[in-house]
C-alpha cells in the first residue's frame, strides 16, 4: 500500500480519536451533573484527564506496540505545537494577555515539566521508577489545583474546569450520557490503533523514522482541540482562558501522558527507549519554546502580534528542518 493511504489512515484515526475523546468528556460530565457530583471533583478528574485522552491513548498504544518514536514524538510534538503554533497563530490576529491569575504559576510548572522530560530521558530510557514519578507529579498537580479551587482562586483555568453547569452540549438523561461514554471508550482505542498502524506503515513506506510522524501529523492532530479552543476564546475576547488551557495541556502531556506511557512500556516487559534523534533537535525546541513562553509570561508582557508571528515562523522553520532531515535520510 502507498504512503498516502497510511497518511489517510492517520487522519481518519485523528478524527475518530477526537470524536471519542469529546464524547467521553461530555458523557461523563453529563452523568456527573445528573448524579450531582461536586463540580470540583468532576473538573479535576473527568474533564482534566478526559481532554488529554487523545494524546494519552495514542502514546500508550504506541508504547505497547513497541513504537517508542511515535509515542514520544506525540508528546514532544504536541507540546511544541501548543506553544509555537497554537499560541503563535491566534496571537497574529490579536494579542493574548498573560497577566491572568494562575498563568505565571502554570508557566513555571510547564517549563519544569519540559525539563523533567529531558532529565528522565537523559540516559535514553524512561524506566518504571521515572515513569511513576512523572505520574505522581500529575497527581500532585491535580491536588494543588484542588487546594487552590477550594480557596476560591480566581484562576480562569480552574473556573473553566469546575463550571460544570455552564458546559454546553452535554447529553440529557442517563441513557444518552452512558451511550456517549461507551461510544467514547470504544472510539478512543480504535482511533489510536488507526494512528499507530498508519504512522508505523507510513514511516516504512516513506523510509523515515516513526518519530517524524509522531512529531508532525500525529502531534498536530491531537493538538487540534487546543487550537480550536484558543481561536474561539480569542474571538470571544477570552484569551486569558485560552493560554491557561494550553499550559495545562502541556503539563498533562508530560506528567500524565509521559508517565502512563512509560508505565505501559514497563508493563509489557521493558523500559521506554528514547531514540537518540530526540536529543539532536526535538527536545531542545520543546524546551526553548517553554522558556520563551515562560519568560514573556513572567515579564507580564502580552503575546503580541509580532511575538506571535515569531512563534509561528519558528514552528514552520522547525517543520521544514524535520522535512529536510527526513528527505536527506
Secondary structure, DSSP 8 states (H G I E B T S, - for coil): --HHHHHHHHHHHHHHHHHHHHHHHHHHHHHHHHTT--HHHHIIIIIHHHTTHHHHHHHHHHHHTT-HHHHHHHHHHHHHHIIIIITHHHHHHS-B---STTHHHHHHHHHHHHHHHHHHHTTSEE-HHHHHHHHHHHHHHHHHHHHHHHTT---HHHHHHH-GGG-SS---SHHHHHHHHHHHHHHHHHHHHHHHHHHHHHHHHHTS-HHHHIIIIIHHHHTHHHHHHHHHHHHTT-HHHHHHHHHHHHHHIIIIIIHHHHHHHHHTTS-EE--GGGGTTHHHHHHHHHHHHHHHHHTT--B-HHHHHHHHHHHHHHHHHHHHHHHH-
